[in-house]
């Protein structure tokens, strides 16, 4: 299974999230600059699931 995070603007690859062969599992944390993006998932004859979560922003900022 090969998963990349790609730019929704240019289509270029921003990061490799998973590169795993065979059975098993993998947990990956991927950080990219704020960007509209999508995942490209390449897999053959495997069952898989993917969860994408955005981090919660903390600290100052926010509306006043």
C-alpha positions in Angstrom: 0.0 0.0 0.0 1.4 3.4 -1.0 -0.4 6.6 0.1 0.7 10.1 -0.8 -0.7 13.5 0.1 -1.0 15.6 -3.0 -1.7 19.3 -3.7 -5.2 19.9 -5.0 -3.9 23.0 -6.8 -0.9 21.6 -8.7 -1.3 17.9 -8.2 2.2 17.6 -7.0 3.1 15.1 -4.2 3.5 16.9 -0.9 4.3 13.9 1.3 4.4 10.1 1.4 2.1 9.1 4.2 2.4 5.2 4.0 4.7 2.9 2.1 3.9 -0.6 3.4 4.0 -4.0 1.7 2.1 -7.1 2.8 -0.2 -7.6 5.8 0.0 -5.5 8.9 -0.9 -2.0 9.9 0.8 1.4 10.0 0.1 4.6 11.7 1.5 7.8 10.2 1.5 11.4 11.2 2.0 13.7 8.2 2.5 17.4 8.5 2.1 19.7 5.5 1.7 23.4 5.2 -2.0 24.5 5.2 -3.1 23.5 1.7 -6.1 22.0 -0.1 -5.0 18.5 -0.6 -6.1 14.9 -1.4 -4.8 11.4 -0.9 -3.6 9.1 -3.7 -3.9 5.4 -2.5 -2.3 2.6 -4.5 -3.1 -0.9 -3.3 -3.5 -4.3 -4.9 -5.5 -7.2 -3.5 -5.6 -5.7 0.0 -8.4 -4.6 2.3 -7.6 -1.2 3.8 -9.0 1.8 5.6 -7.7 5.3 6.0 -8.7 8.0 8.5 -7.7 11.7 8.0 -7.9 14.1 10.9 -6.9 17.7 11.0 -5.2 19.0 14.1 -7.0 21.3 16.5 -5.6 24.7 16.6 -4.7 25.9 20.1 -3.3 29.0 21.6 -3.9 32.7 20.9 -5.6 33.8 17.6 -9.3 33.5 17.0 -12.0 36.1 16.6 -12.1 39.1 18.9 
